[in-house]
Amino acid sequence: MFPNNARSGASLATVALLCCVALAARAGEKTGVSADLLVEQDYDSNIFGQPTNEQGSPITIVRPALHLENTGTLGSAHLDGWISSHTFWQESTLDGVDRGVSGDLDRTIFPRLSVFASGSYQRLAAHAEIRGPDVITISETPGVPSEPVISPGQLIEGDVPNVDLGQGQLGVRYLLTPRSKLSVSGGPYSVDYLSNQIGRADLRDRFGWFGSVALEHNLSALDSVSLELGADSTDFANALLAEVPINDPFDPHTAELNTGAVTSDQQSVSLGWTRSWSELWKTSVSVGGRRLHTKTKDASQQVTRVGPTASGGDSLGLAQFTDFVPASFDDVGPGWIGALSIERVLPRGVAALSYSRETRTTSSLASSNVDVDTISASYVHHLSARVELTLLGSFEHYVSANNSPSVVGATYTPDSFNPITGPEFTCASGTLVEIGSGASKAGQCEIGNKQTFSSNLWYASARLDWQLRKHLSTFVALRFVDRKGDVQLFGNPYNKFNVGLGFRYDYDFGF
């Protein structure tokens, strides 16, 4: 089910959008309706995202969309709806239909006061191919929310099960002086997977909220600075990683190894500076800090217990076995956020290069934080008035940022069992932690090394767009993804390529 708070936020944005459209109509402003139809034929080399024994398949995509746009002297508003059908020729179980609606508005209420809002809801069927958005944005300023805000119709990477995506934002903007403005905004968001996959910690239902206060000031016609305060909170659902057999001599059973329920709270502050050196060069830089607070409840931790055994064991007839017990964590750590982007206007195109760094929580068993470095480069070249070439490349690197300890079972000391004090345990490395007392006492070792969370993601694409007629255009695209990293956090490592050929027909009803 869609969380009530997310549904309420999206509903509020929708109501505000409709109200502004109605006000615009009364003011006699321009309203237009348009539609488009996209037909794309792809081939994906690795539809299941497997490290070996890849299976490829042709994919047919049909995507009609309807758009409503209102513009005028006081602002603008948009409302979009779309349906996208994907058919896998070699694997019909992956066939499905995506659908979604989105809207946004920006409206001046008083000479110095404006309101803005946006909201979207999408239901994505199971996907295993890779596609990119129609419009690629290179410059990304780190901020709030840290969870990805997914644009309608955008699917960056495959291996996505059935999922509902919802988000809403409402804000106000006040012009303090002719050069300064203050913006306050926030809203809810939600990711709801409609099917569970055992063993995947990255596919977890989540919902939360985000908010920010931003102050922008134009120093001159060439320079502007900004200050942003942000906060967000996300609740992650528990995920079942595996069912592990427990060889308890008295009570053999199966234990559930799970991630526990996680709440992640973040607060951030960042400073930014944008400079237009000339009509051809533009740079933006921002730097800031982030406080990360992660609370994990009832996560599975490995412990060592002792019990009688029919064979083996020590002289007392006791032997150790591994069990899993629920445990809770509360971890607070600092982090950095920052970004640098450079844009260059060329005689027949635009080139851009950007770098960003941020510290995030992994919402893992040990609440480890990771540093995420992202480098992106793009080049858009107009071969002619009707032909455009777009090149895109990006590299994303995750690596552990703090020293959250990993936990392993302790080693039972033979013949150390005491009916009153229980067994004794030792650790080859790390710190011994004993749980319980007496005969039921268990032991574990906390090793103070970095978690092994790491990942490298490469993405590259080349796309050629050609406008055949006024309403008809065609394109050809080549895309490549390579993912390597921690299996528990990111799934199996894999690489794949996707090649596609498509046509798009758009029509303006001219209202």
C-alpha positions as CSV (number, residue, x, y, z in Angstrom):
1,M,0.0,0.0,0.0
2,F,1.1,3.6,-0.6
3,P,2.0,5.3,2.7
4,N,-0.6,7.7,3.9
5,N,1.9,10.5,4.4
6,A,3.2,10.2,0.8
7,R,-0.3,10.0,-0.6
8,S,-1.3,13.1,1.3
9,G,1.8,15.0,0.0
10,A,1.2,14.0,-3.6
11,S,-2.5,14.9,-3.2
12,L,-1.7,18.3,-1.9
13,A,0.6,19.0,-4.8
14,T,-2.0,17.9,-7.2
15,V,-4.7,20.1,-5.6
16,A,-2.4,23.1,-5.7
17,L,-1.6,22.3,-9.4
18,L,-5.3,22.2,-10.3
19,C,-6.1,25.4,-8.5
20,C,-3.3,27.2,-10.3
21,V,-4.5,25.9,-13.6
22,A,-8.0,27.2,-12.9
23,L,-6.6,30.6,-11.8
24,A,-4.6,30.7,-15.0
25,A,-7.6,29.9,-17.1
26,R,-9.5,32.8,-15.5
27,A,-6.6,35.1,-16.2
28,G,-6.8,34.2,-19.9
29,E,-3.4,32.6,-20.0
30,K,-2.3,30.1,-22.6
31,T,-3.1,26.4,-22.1
32,G,-1.9,23.7,-24.5
33,V,-2.5,20.0,-24.9
34,S,-0.1,17.7,-26.7
35,A,0.5,14.0,-27.1
36,D,3.4,11.8,-28.3
37,L,3.9,8.1,-29.2
38,L,7.3,6.4,-28.8
39,V,8.1,3.0,-30.4
40,E,11.5,1.5,-29.6
41,Q,13.1,-1.8,-30.5
42,D,16.0,-2.8,-28.3
43,Y,18.3,-5.7,-27.8
44,D,19.7,-6.4,-24.3
45,S,22.7,-8.7,-23.9
46,N,22.1,-9.7,-20.2
47,I,18.4,-9.3,-19.3
48,F,18.8,-11.0,-15.8
49,G,21.9,-9.1,-14.8
50,Q,23.9,-12.2,-14.2
51,P,27.7,-12.4,-13.8
52,T,27.9,-15.5,-16.0
53,N,25.6,-17.4,-18.4
54,E,24.1,-14.2,-19.7
55,Q,20.8,-14.4,-21.6
56,G,20.0,-11.8,-24.2
57,S,16.6,-10.8,-25.7
58,P,15.0,-8.3,-28.1
59,I,12.7,-5.9,-26.3
60,T,9.8,-3.9,-27.9
61,I,8.7,-0.7,-26.1
62,V,5.6,1.2,-26.9
63,R,5.0,4.4,-24.9
64,P,2.1,6.9,-25.5
65,A,2.0,10.0,-23.4
66,L,-0.3,13.0,-22.9
67,H,0.8,16.5,-21.7
68,L,-1.0,19.5,-20.4
69,E,0.9,22.8,-20.2
70,N,-0.2,26.2,-18.9
71,T,2.0,29.3,-19.2
72,G,1.5,33.0,-18.5
73,T,3.0,36.1,-16.9
74,L,2.4,34.8,-13.4
75,G,4.0,31.3,-13.9
76,S,3.6,27.9,-15.4
77,A,2.1,24.5,-14.7
78,H,2.5,21.1,-16.3
79,L,0.6,17.8,-16.0
80,D,1.8,14.6,-17.7
81,G,0.6,11.1,-18.0
82,W,2.2,8.1,-19.7
83,I,1.9,4.3,-20.3
84,S,4.9,2.2,-21.4
85,S,4.7,-1.4,-22.5
86,H,7.8,-3.6,-22.7
87,T,7.7,-7.0,-24.3
88,F,10.7,-9.4,-24.0
89,W,10.8,-11.8,-27.0
90,Q,12.8,-14.5,-25.2
91,E,11.4,-14.2,-21.6
92,S,7.7,-13.4,-21.4
93,T,7.7,-13.4,-17.6
94,L,9.4,-10.0,-17.8
95,D,6.7,-8.5,-19.9
96,G,4.8,-5.6,-18.3
97,V,3.3,-2.2,-18.4
98,D,4.6,0.9,-16.6
99,R,2.4,3.9,-16.0
100,G,2.6,7.1,-14.2
101,V,1.5,10.7,-13.7
102,S,3.4,13.8,-12.8
103,G,2.9,17.5,-12.4
104,D,4.6,20.7,-11.4
105,L,3.8,24.4,-11.0
106,D,5.5,27.7,-10.3
107,R,3.1,30.5,-9.6
108,T,3.5,34.1,-8.4
109,I,0.9,34.9,-5.7
110,F,2.1,38.4,-4.7
111,P,4.9,40.5,-6.2
112,R,7.5,39.0,-3.9
113,L,5.9,35.7,-3.0
114,S,5.7,32.6,-5.2
115,V,4.6,29.0,-4.6
116,F,6.0,25.9,-6.4
117,A,5.1,22.3,-6.2
118,S,5.7,19.0,-7.9
119,G,4.5,15.4,-7.5
120,S,4.6,12.1,-9.3
121,Y,3.4,8.6,-8.9
122,Q,4.7,5.6,-11.0
123,R,4.1,1.9,-11.0
124,L,6.9,0.1,-12.7
125,A,6.6,-3.5,-13.8
126,A,9.6,-5.9,-13.5
127,H,12.5,-4.6,-15.6
128,A,15.8,-6.1,-16.5
129,E,17.0,-3.9,-19.3
130,I,18.7,-0.5,-19.1
131,R,17.3,2.8,-20.4
132,G,18.1,6.4,-19.8
133,P,15.9,9.5,-19.6
134,D,15.1,11.5,-22.8
135,V,16.8,14.5,-21.3
136,I,20.1,14.0,-19.5
137,T,21.1,16.4,-16.7
138,I,24.8,16.4,-15.9
139,S,25.2,18.9,-13.1
140,E,23.9,17.5,-9.9
141,T,24.2,19.5,-6.6
142,P,24.4,17.2,-3.5
143,G,21.6,18.0,-1.1
144,V,18.3,16.7,0.2
145,P,16.9,14.1,-0.2
146,S,19.8,11.7,-0.4
147,E,17.5,9.0,-1.7
148,P,17.2,9.2,-5.5
149,V,14.3,11.3,-6.8
150,I,13.2,9.3,-9.9
151,S,12.1,11.3,-12.9
152,P,9.0,9.9,-14.8
153,G,10.0,7.4,-17.4
154,Q,13.6,7.2,-16.2
155,L,15.2,3.8,-15.7
156,I,19.0,4.0,-15.3
157,E,19.8,0.4,-14.4
158,G,18.0,-2.9,-14.7
159,D,17.2,-5.7,-12.3
160,V,14.1,-3.9,-10.9
161,P,11.1,-5.8,-9.6
162,N,7.5,-4.5,-9.5
163,V,7.6,-1.2,-7.6
164,D,5.5,1.8,-6.7
165,L,7.3,5.1,-6.7
166,G,5.8,8.3,-5.2
167,Q,7.0,11.7,-4.2
168,G,5.6,15.2,-3.6
169,Q,7.1,18.6,-2.9
170,L,5.5,21.9,-1.9
171,G,7.4,25.1,-1.3
172,V,7.4,28.9,-1.2
173,R,9.8,31.4,-2.5
174,Y,10.2,35.0,-1.2
175,L,12.1,37.8,-2.8
176,L,13.9,39.5,0.1
177,T,15.7,42.0,-2.2
178,P,16.0,42.4,-5.9
179,R,19.2,40.3,-5.6
180,S,18.2,37.8,-2.8
181,K,15.5,35.2,-2.4
182,L,14.6,32.7,0.2
183,S,13.0,29.3,-0.5
184,V,11.4,26.8,1.8
185,S,10.3,23.4,0.5
186,G,9.7,19.8,1.5
187,G,7.5,16.7,1.1
188,P,7.2,13.0,1.3
189,Y,8.5,10.1,-0.9
190,S,8.1,6.4,-1.0
191,V,9.5,3.3,-2.7
192,D,7.2,0.2,-2.4
193,Y,8.4,-3.1,-3.9
194,L,5.4,-5.2,-4.7
195,S,7.3,-8.5,-4.6
196,N,9.9,-9.7,-2.1
197,Q,13.3,-11.1,-3.1
198,I,15.1,-13.2,-0.4
199,G,18.8,-12.3,-0.2
200,R,18.6,-8.7,-1.5
201,A,19.3,-5.9,1.0
202,D,19.1,-3.2,-1.7
203,L,15.4,-4.0,-2.6
204,R,13.7,-2.7,0.6
205,D,10.5,-0.8,1.0
206,R,11.1,2.7,2.3
207,F,9.2,5.9,2.9
208,G,10.1,9.2,4.4
209,W,10.2,13.0,4.1
210,F,12.6,15.7,3.1
211,G,12.9,19.5,3.6
212,S,15.2,22.3,2.9
213,V,15.7,26.1,3.4
214,A,17.8,27.8,0.7
215,L,19.1,31.4,0.5
216,E,20.4,32.6,-2.8
217,H,22.1,36.0,-3.5
218,N,23.4,37.5,-6.8
219,L,26.6,39.2,-6.1
220,S,26.8,40.5,-9.6
221,A,25.6,39.7,-13.1
222,L,28.3,37.0,-13.2
223,D,28.3,35.6,-9.7
224,S,25.8,34.1,-7.3
225,V,26.1,32.3,-4.0
226,S,23.8,30.1,-2.0
227,L,23.4,28.6,1.5
228,E,21.2,25.5,2.0
229,L,20.1,23.8,5.1
230,G,18.5,20.4,4.6
231,A,17.1,17.4,6.5
232,D,15.5,14.1,5.6
233,S,14.3,10.9,7.3
234,T,13.8,7.5,5.8
235,D,12.3,4.4,7.3
236,F,13.5,1.1,5.7
237,A,11.5,-2.1,6.0
238,N,13.1,-5.3,7.3
239,A,14.4,-7.6,4.6
240,L,15.0,-11.4,4.8
241,L,18.5,-12.2,3.7
242,A,18.5,-16.0,4.2
243,E,17.1,-18.8,6.3
244,V,20.0,-20.5,8.1
245,P,19.8,-24.0,9.7
246,I,20.8,-24.0,13.4
247,N,22.4,-27.3,14.6
248,D,21.2,-27.0,18.2
249,P,21.4,-30.5,19.7
250,F,18.3,-29.8,21.8
251,D,16.3,-27.7,19.3
252,P,17.4,-28.0,15.6
253,H,15.6,-25.2,13.7
254,T,16.0,-22.6,11.0
255,A,16.8,-19.0,11.9
256,E,15.9,-16.0,9.7
257,L,18.9,-13.8,8.9
258,N,17.5,-10.3,8.3
259,T,18.5,-6.7,8.0
260,G,16.3,-5.4,10.8
261,A,14.1,-2.3,10.5
262,V,16.2,0.9,9.9
263,T,15.5,4.6,10.4
264,S,18.0,7.0,8.7
265,D,18.0,10.7,9.7
266,Q,20.3,13.2,8.0
267,Q,20.9,16.9,8.4
268,S,23.1,18.9,6.1
269,V,24.5,22.4,5.3
270,S,26.1,23.4,2.1
271,L,27.6,26.6,0.5
272,G,27.5,27.1,-3.3
273,W,29.1,29.5,-5.8
274,T,28.2,29.8,-9.5
275,R,30.3,31.9,-11.9
276,S,29.6,32.7,-15.5
277,W,33.1,33.6,-16.8
278,S,31.8,34.5,-20.2
279,E,29.0,33.5,-22.6
280,L,30.9,30.3,-23.2
281,W,32.1,29.1,-19.7
282,K,30.2,28.5,-16.6
283,T,31.3,26.8,-13.3
284,S,29.5,25.8,-10.1
285,V,31.1,24.6,-6.9
286,S,29.5,23.6,-3.5
287,V,30.8,22.2,-0.3
288,G,29.2,21.2,3.0
289,G,28.8,18.8,5.8
290,R,26.2,16.2,6.8
291,R,25.2,14.5,10.1
292,L,24.1,10.9,9.6
293,H,22.1,9.1,12.3
294,T,21.1,5.5,11.7
295,K,19.0,3.3,14.1
296,T,18.7,-0.4,13.4
297,K,16.2,-2.6,15.3
298,D,16.2,-6.4,15.6
299,A,18.9,-7.1,13.0
300,S,20.3,-10.6,13.0
301,Q,23.7,-11.0,14.6
302,Q,25.9,-14.1,14.7
303,V,26.7,-15.6,18.1
304,T,28.3,-18.9,19.5
305,R,26.4,-21.1,21.9
306,V,27.2,-24.3,23.7
307,G,25.1,-27.4,24.1
308,P,25.5,-31.2,24.6
309,T,26.3,-33.4,21.6
310,A,26.0,-37.1,21.0
311,S,29.5,-37.3,19.5
312,G,32.6,-35.3,19.7
313,G,32.8,-32.2,22.0
314,D,35.0,-31.9,25.1
315,S,35.2,-34.2,28.1
316,L,32.0,-32.7,29.4
317,G,30.2,-33.7,26.2
318,L,29.7,-30.1,25.1
319,A,30.3,-28.5,21.7
320,Q,29.7,-25.1,20.2
321,F,27.2,-24.2,17.5
322,T,26.3,-21.0,15.6
323,D,23.0,-19.2,16.2
324,F,21.5,-15.8,15.3
325,V,20.0,-13.4,17.8
326,P,18.2,-10.0,17.3
327,A,20.4,-7.0,18.0
328,S,20.0,-3.2,17.7
329,F,22.4,-0.4,16.7
330,D,22.5,3.3,17.1
331,D,25.2,4.9,15.0
332,V,26.0,8.6,14.5
333,G,28.7,9.8,12.1
334,P,29.8,12.9,10.1
335,G,30.0,13.1,6.3
336,W,31.0,15.5,3.5
337,I,29.0,16.7,0.5
338,G,30.4,18.7,-2.4
339,A,30.2,19.1,-6.1
340,L,32.1,20.8,-9.0
341,S,30.7,21.3,-12.5
342,I,32.1,22.9,-15.6
343,E,30.1,23.7,-18.8
344,R,31.5,24.9,-22.1
345,V,29.4,26.2,-25.0
346,L,30.9,25.1,-28.3
347,P,30.1,26.4,-31.8
348,R,27.7,23.5,-32.5
349,G,27.2,22.0,-29.1
350,V,27.7,21.9,-25.3
351,A,30.2,19.9,-23.2
352,A,29.9,19.4,-19.5
353,L,32.0,17.7,-16.7
354,S,31.0,17.2,-13.1
355,Y,32.2,15.6,-9.9
356,S,30.4,15.1,-6.7
357,R,31.2,13.6,-3.3
358,E,28.7,12.7,-0.5
359,T,28.6,10.4,2.5
360,R,25.6,8.2,2.9
361,T,24.3,5.5,5.2
362,T,24.0,2.0,3.7
363,S,21.2,1.1,6.1
364,S,23.1,-2.1,6.7
365,L,23.4,-4.5,9.7
366,A,26.2,-2.5,11.2
367,S,25.0,0.9,10.1
368,S,28.2,1.6,8.1
369,N,28.5,4.8,6.2
370,V,29.9,5.0,2.6
371,D,31.6,7.8,0.6
372,V,30.1,8.0,-2.9
373,D,32.2,9.7,-5.6
374,T,30.6,10.4,-9.0
375,I,32.2,11.7,-12.2
376,S,30.0,12.5,-15.2
377,A,30.9,13.8,-18.6
378,S,28.6,14.7,-21.5
379,Y,28.8,16.2,-25.0
380,V,25.9,17.3,-27.2
381,H,26.7,18.1,-30.8
382,H,24.4,19.4,-33.5
383,L,25.5,17.7,-36.7
384,S,22.9,19.7,-38.6
385,A,19.7,21.6,-37.9
386,R,17.8,18.2,-37.6
387,V,20.5,15.8,-36.3
388,E,21.9,15.7,-32.8
389,L,24.5,13.5,-31.2
390,T,24.6,13.0,-27.4
391,L,27.5,11.2,-25.6
392,L,27.4,10.4,-21.9
393,G,29.7,8.7,-19.5
394,S,29.7,8.3,-15.7
395,F,31.6,6.5,-13.0
396,E,30.2,6.0,-9.5
397,H,32.4,4.6,-6.7
398,Y,31.2,3.5,-3.2
399,V,33.7,2.8,-0.4
400,S,33.2,2.5,3.4
401,A,33.7,5.7,5.3
402,N,33.8,4.7,9.0
403,N,35.0,1.9,11.2
404,S,31.8,0.2,12.2
405,P,32.8,-3.2,13.7
406,S,31.9,-6.5,12.0
407,V,30.6,-9.3,14.2
408,V,31.5,-12.9,14.1
409,G,31.0,-15.8,16.5
410,A,33.4,-16.4,19.3
411,T,35.3,-19.6,20.1
412,Y,34.3,-21.8,23.0
413,T,37.1,-22.8,25.4
414,P,36.9,-26.6,25.9
415,D,36.1,-27.9,29.5
416,S,35.3,-24.3,30.6
417,F,31.6,-24.8,31.3
418,N,30.4,-23.9,34.7
419,P,26.7,-24.6,35.7
420,I,26.5,-21.1,37.4
421,T,28.7,-18.8,35.2
422,G,28.2,-20.7,32.0
423,P,30.8,-21.3,29.2
424,E,33.9,-19.2,28.5
425,F,34.7,-17.8,25.1
426,T,37.8,-16.4,23.4
427,C,38.4,-14.3,20.3
428,A,41.3,-14.7,17.9
429,S,41.0,-11.0,17.1
430,G,38.6,-8.2,18.2
431,T,36.7,-7.6,21.4
432,L,34.7,-10.4,23.2
433,V,31.1,-9.6,23.8
434,E,29.0,-12.0,26.0
435,I,25.2,-12.1,25.7
436,G,23.0,-13.6,28.4
437,S,24.2,-15.4,31.5
438,G,24.6,-18.8,33.0
439,A,24.2,-21.9,30.9
440,S,22.4,-20.0,28.1
441,K,25.3,-17.5,27.7
442,A,26.5,-16.8,24.2
443,G,29.6,-15.1,22.8
444,Q,30.6,-13.0,19.8
445,C,33.6,-11.1,18.6
446,E,33.5,-7.4,17.4
447,I,36.3,-6.8,15.0
448,G,37.1,-3.1,14.6
449,N,37.9,-3.1,10.9
450,K,36.1,-1.3,8.1
451,Q,33.1,-2.9,6.5
452,T,33.7,-4.3,3.1
453,F,31.0,-2.2,1.4
454,S,32.4,-1.1,-2.0
455,S,31.1,-0.8,-5.5
456,N,32.0,0.5,-9.0
457,L,29.4,1.4,-11.5
458,W,30.3,2.4,-15.1
459,Y,27.6,3.8,-17.4
460,A,28.1,5.0,-21.0
461,S,25.7,5.9,-23.8
462,A,25.7,7.3,-27.3
463,R,22.5,8.5,-28.9
464,L,21.7,10.0,-32.4
465,D,18.5,11.9,-32.8
466,W,17.2,12.8,-36.3
467,Q,14.0,14.9,-36.9
468,L,12.5,13.4,-40.1
469,R,9.5,15.7,-40.3
470,K,7.8,18.3,-38.2
471,H,6.1,15.8,-35.9
472,L,8.2,12.7,-36.6
473,S,11.7,11.9,-35.4
474,T,13.9,8.8,-35.0
475,F,16.8,7.8,-32.9
476,V,19.4,5.1,-32.4
477,A,21.0,4.5,-29.0
478,L,23.8,2.3,-27.6
479,R,24.1,1.9,-23.8
480,F,26.5,0.0,-21.5
481,V,26.5,-0.8,-17.8
482,D,29.1,-2.5,-15.6
483,R,28.4,-3.1,-11.9
484,K,30.9,-4.6,-9.5
485,G,30.5,-4.5,-5.7
486,D,29.4,-6.0,-2.4
487,V,26.8,-8.7,-3.3
488,Q,24.7,-8.2,-0.1
489,L,24.3,-4.5,-0.7
490,F,24.2,-4.2,-4.5
491,G,23.4,-7.7,-5.8
492,N,25.5,-9.8,-8.2
493,P,28.2,-8.0,-10.2
494,Y,27.4,-7.9,-14.0
495,N,27.8,-6.0,-17.2
496,K,25.5,-5.6,-20.2
497,F,25.0,-3.6,-23.3
498,N,21.7,-2.4,-24.8
499,V,21.2,-1.1,-28.4
500,G,17.9,0.5,-29.5
501,L,16.2,2.0,-32.5
502,G,13.1,4.0,-32.2
503,F,10.6,6.5,-33.6
504,R,8.7,9.2,-31.9
505,Y,5.6,11.1,-33.2
506,D,4.3,14.1,-31.3
507,Y,1.2,16.2,-32.0
508,D,0.1,19.5,-30.6
509,F,-3.7,20.0,-30.3
510,G,-3.2,23.7,-30.3
511,F,-5.7,24.7,-27.6
